[in-house]
Every structure is written in structure tokens, then in C-alpha cells.
Amino acid sequence: MFFIISFIISLFLLDNNKNWVELFNGNNLDGWEIKITGYKLGKNYRNTFKVKDGAITVSYEDYKKFGGRFGHIFYTKNEFQNYVLSLDYKFSGEHLKGAPGWSIKNSGVMLHSQNPYTMLKNQEFPVSAEAQLLGGIGSGDRTTGNICTPGIDVDINNIKAENHCINSKSMTYDDKWVNIKIIVYSDSLIHHVVESDTVLTYSNLRVGGEFIPKNYQSRVGESLKKGYISLQSEGHPVAFRNIKIRQIF
């Protein structure tokens, strides 16, 4: 019954243009904090994250090689629990030398992220639910709006997901602006909506799985009810714009 009610509410939320709050002002990174693997919070190594043409842009112009420098930029003014998040993203340019092969046209939106101030210096990913964003690579299907689970477990169709990443049912998108909306009901239920198509639903977010940092080991099994929102840098240039949120209740 909850799934049915949430689906009906979700349809209303997607059609309602009121009460959106912009998380990114289009001009600077006020309200956002950067954490890159191997560096302290706040160190924007070689200007990985910058503002260009009204978008938060992941840039590797000043890099020679990737060197395992996974990055996340966190919106730190608020934690969020029940909400709709909407943004546009677009891949461009070339994959950075030395970045993992799987990171070609690969980024993500981290939901219910751990507080960035608690991330370890060499930690690669925050404990979070990742709405994985992928771009087409010229041949074959490559879905976007997938779910990856750094430091957490989720259920799909009420069954624990066994794989770290689970594909959605989206179509493949090439290098164009793509809109994704994510509807979050605390730890209970999350919908991924790509270009108005609901492509994935999962539930029961809790600490567990792979990539659990040392300071989260004692929290395995704990429900992940709320957290921060962050955007990824994984080795391929990508831009994010029109980042806005509407709290549900």
C-alpha cells in the first residue's frame, strides 16, 4: 500500500512546479564543500570543481593523470530526509589518463551522504546511495539513473540487492543535457526518474555492503534516514546545472 501511495504522490510532485529551492546559484560554489581522496576537506585539487557557463563543472584541465583522486562536492547547508531533487547533467571531453576504465562517462549523485567532515583522508566514496549517471560510449546500451551502494545495502522488490551496482531500465543518452529527478522518502523508498520516466525504485536503506569506512563499522545495519547531497568526480569531465530541491514533508 505504501508503494502505491508513494507512487501517486510522486506523480503529483513531478507535475508541481512550486516550492523548489535552488541549491546552486549558478555563479560560485557558496554552500558547497569539496572532498578529494588524499586531501583534507576543502582542498580543491587542481581546480577539479569549478563554475563554468552557469554549471558546476568537473574539469581535469590541470591534471596530468588521475592518481586515484576521486572527488565529491557536498551541499553542506542542510541535511535532507524527504525530498525531490532535480538536476541536469552532461558529459563532455576526454576520459582522464589513469582513471579506471569503468569511469568513462561515469559520475553520480550521492544521496543521504555521510557528513563530509567525517570522511577519512584517503576515503574514496562517502557512505551514501549513489544515483549513478552514465553516458553512451558509441555501442551497446548503457543505462543511467542506476543505483550503486558505497557503504550501504538496499532492497529491490523487497529483496536485498547482491551487487554493488544495479542497472535501471533507462534508455542510453549520448553527450546531451539529461534531467534526472530523485524522489526520496527517508530510508523507506527512492525513485529515480530520468527525463520523466521512472527507471528504478529501491527501498530499505541501511549501512552495510562494501566500502564501509573504519568509522562506520559499528553502524552496520543502522537505517540511513537522512544525509547530505554530493556530486562526483571520477575521471571524466561532466557538468551539473539547475540543481534544485523540494522537501516533501
C-alpha positions in Angstrom: 0.0 0.0 0.0 2.8 2.4 0.9 4.4 1.8 -2.6 1.1 2.7 -4.3 0.5 5.8 -2.2 4.1 7.0 -2.7 3.8 6.5 -6.5 0.6 8.6 -6.6 2.3 11.3 -4.5 5.4 11.1 -6.8 3.3 11.8 -9.9 1.8 14.9 -8.2 5.3 16.1 -7.1 6.7 15.7 -10.6 3.9 17.8 -12.1 4.1 20.5 -9.4 6.5 23.4 -10.1 6.1 25.2 -6.8 8.3 25.4 -3.7 11.6 24.5 -5.4 14.8 25.7 -3.7 17.9 26.3 -5.7 21.0 24.6 -4.2 23.4 26.1 -6.7 23.3 29.8 -7.5 25.0 29.5 -11.0 27.8 31.9 -10.1 30.0 30.3 -7.4 30.4 27.4 -5.0 28.9 29.1 -2.0 27.3 26.5 0.3 29.4 23.6 -1.2 32.4 21.8 0.2 34.9 19.7 -1.7 36.5 16.4 -0.6 39.0 14.7 -2.8 40.7 11.4 -1.9 44.1 12.0 -0.3 43.4 15.6 0.7 41.7 17.4 3.6 38.1 18.7 3.2 38.1 22.0 1.4 41.2 21.3 -0.8 40.1 21.7 -4.5 43.0 19.8 -6.0 43.9 21.5 -9.4 40.5 23.1 -9.6 38.7 19.9 -10.1 35.4 21.6 -9.4 34.7 25.0 -10.9 31.8 27.1 -12.2 31.5 27.5 -16.0 28.6 28.7 -18.0 26.2 28.5 -15.0 27.1 24.9 -14.2 29.2 23.1 -11.6 31.8 21.5 -13.8 34.2 18.7 -13.2 37.4 19.7 -15.0 40.7 17.9 -15.5 42.4 20.6 -17.5 45.1 21.0 -14.9 45.7 17.2 -14.3 48.4 15.1 -15.8 46.9 11.8 -14.5 44.1 10.8 -12.3 46.1 9.2 -9.5 43.1 7.8 -7.6 41.7 11.3 -6.8 38.0 10.5 -6.6 36.2 13.6 -5.6 32.8 14.8 -4.2 31.3 18.2 -3.8 28.8 18.4 -1.0 26.0 20.8 -0.4 26.5 21.4 3.3 23.9 24.0 4.3 21.4 21.3 5.2 20.8 17.5 5.5 17.7 16.3 3.8 15.3 13.4 4.6 12.1 13.5 2.4 12.5 15.4 -0.9 12.6 15.6 -4.6 16.0 16.5 -6.1 16.2 17.7 -9.7 19.3 18.4 -11.8 20.6 18.3 -15.4 23.9 16.7 -16.2 26.1 16.4 -19.4 29.3 14.6 -20.1 31.9 16.1 -22.5 35.6 15.9 -23.4 38.0 13.0 -22.9 38.4 10.5 -20.2 41.4 11.3 -18.0 44.6 9.2 -18.3 45.0 6.8 -15.4 41.3 6.9 -14.4 39.6 3.4 -14.1 38.1 2.1 -17.3 34.7 1.8 -15.7 34.7 5.6 -15.0 34.4 6.6 -18.7 31.3 8.9 -18.9 30.5 7.9 -15.3 29.5 10.2 -12.4 26.9 10.2 -9.7 24.6 12.0 -7.3 25.2 10.8 -3.7 22.0 10.7 -1.6 21.9 10.5 2.2 25.7 11.1 2.1 27.7 10.9 5.3 28.8 14.3 6.7 31.9 15.3 4.7 33.6 16.3 7.9 33.6 12.7 9.0 35.2 11.3 5.8 38.7 9.8 6.2 41.6 11.5 4.3 42.0 8.5 1.9 38.4 7.5 1.7 37.2 7.2 -1.9 33.4 7.4 -1.6 31.1 8.7 1.2 28.7 6.3 2.7 25.6 7.0 0.6 23.1 5.8 -2.0 24.6 6.8 -5.4 22.3 7.6 -8.3 24.8 6.6 -10.9 24.9 8.7 -14.1 26.3 7.1 -17.3 26.7 8.3 -20.8 26.6 6.4 -24.1 30.0 5.2 -25.4 29.1 4.6 -29.0 27.9 1.0 -29.0 25.5 -1.1 -26.9 23.1 0.0 -24.2 24.3 1.9 -21.2 21.6 2.8 -18.8 21.7 5.8 -16.5 19.9 6.5 -13.2 21.3 3.3 -11.8 22.0 2.6 -8.1 25.4 2.0 -6.6 25.9 1.3 -2.9 29.1 2.6 -1.2 28.8 1.5 2.4 25.1 0.7 2.3 22.6 -2.1 1.5 19.3 -1.6 -0.3 16.3 -3.8 -1.3 14.9 -4.1 -4.7 11.4 -5.6 -4.9 11.8 -6.3 -1.1 14.9 -8.4 -1.7 18.4 -7.4 -0.7 20.4 -6.3 -3.7 23.5 -8.5 -4.0 25.5 -6.4 -6.5 27.2 -3.1 -5.7 25.6 -1.5 -8.8 22.2 -2.3 -10.2 21.1 -1.1 -13.6 17.9 0.9 -14.2 15.6 0.4 -17.2 16.5 3.7 -18.8 17.5 4.3 -22.4 21.0 5.3 -23.4 21.8 9.0 -23.6 24.8 10.4 -25.5 26.5 13.8 -24.8 23.5 16.0 -24.2 21.8 17.6 -21.2 19.8 14.9 -19.3 17.4 15.6 -16.5 17.2 13.3 -13.5 14.8 13.7 -10.6 15.2 11.6 -7.5 12.2 11.2 -5.1 13.3 10.3 -1.6 11.2 9.0 1.3 13.8 8.8 4.1 15.2 5.3 4.3 11.9 3.8 3.1 11.7 4.3 -0.7 13.6 6.1 -3.5 12.5 6.6 -7.1 14.9 7.6 -10.0 13.1 9.5 -12.8 15.1 10.2 -16.0 13.5 12.5 -18.5 10.1 11.9 -16.9 10.4 8.1 -17.0 10.6 6.2 -13.6 13.5 3.9 -14.3 14.4 2.4 -10.9 12.9 2.0 -7.4 14.5 0.7 -4.3 14.0 0.7 -0.5 15.2 0.0 3.0 18.5 2.0 3.0 20.9 0.9 5.8 24.6 0.9 6.5 26.3 -2.3 5.1 27.7 -3.9 2.0 31.1 -2.9 0.5 33.3 0.2 1.1 32.4 0.7 4.7 35.0 3.1 6.3 36.5 2.3 9.7 34.5 5.0 11.5 31.2 3.4 10.2 32.0 -0.3 11.1 30.0 -0.1 14.3 26.9 1.3 12.5 26.3 -1.7 10.2 22.6 -2.3 9.9 21.7 1.2 11.0 18.9 2.8 8.9 20.1 5.6 6.6 17.2 8.1 7.1 18.8 11.4 6.0 22.0 12.9 4.9 23.8 15.3 2.6 23.8 15.5 -1.2 27.0 15.4 -3.2 28.1 15.2 -6.8 31.0 13.0 -8.1 34.3 13.5 -10.0 35.5 10.1 -11.1 37.8 10.8 -14.1 35.5 12.1 -16.9 34.5 15.7 -17.4 30.9 16.4 -16.5 28.7 19.4 -15.7 25.7 19.8 -13.5 23.1 22.6 -13.7 19.6 23.6 -12.5 20.3 21.8 -9.1 17.1 22.3 -7.0 15.2 20.6 -4.3 11.7 20.4 -2.9 11.1 19.0 0.5 8.1 16.7 0.7 7.2 16.9 4.4 
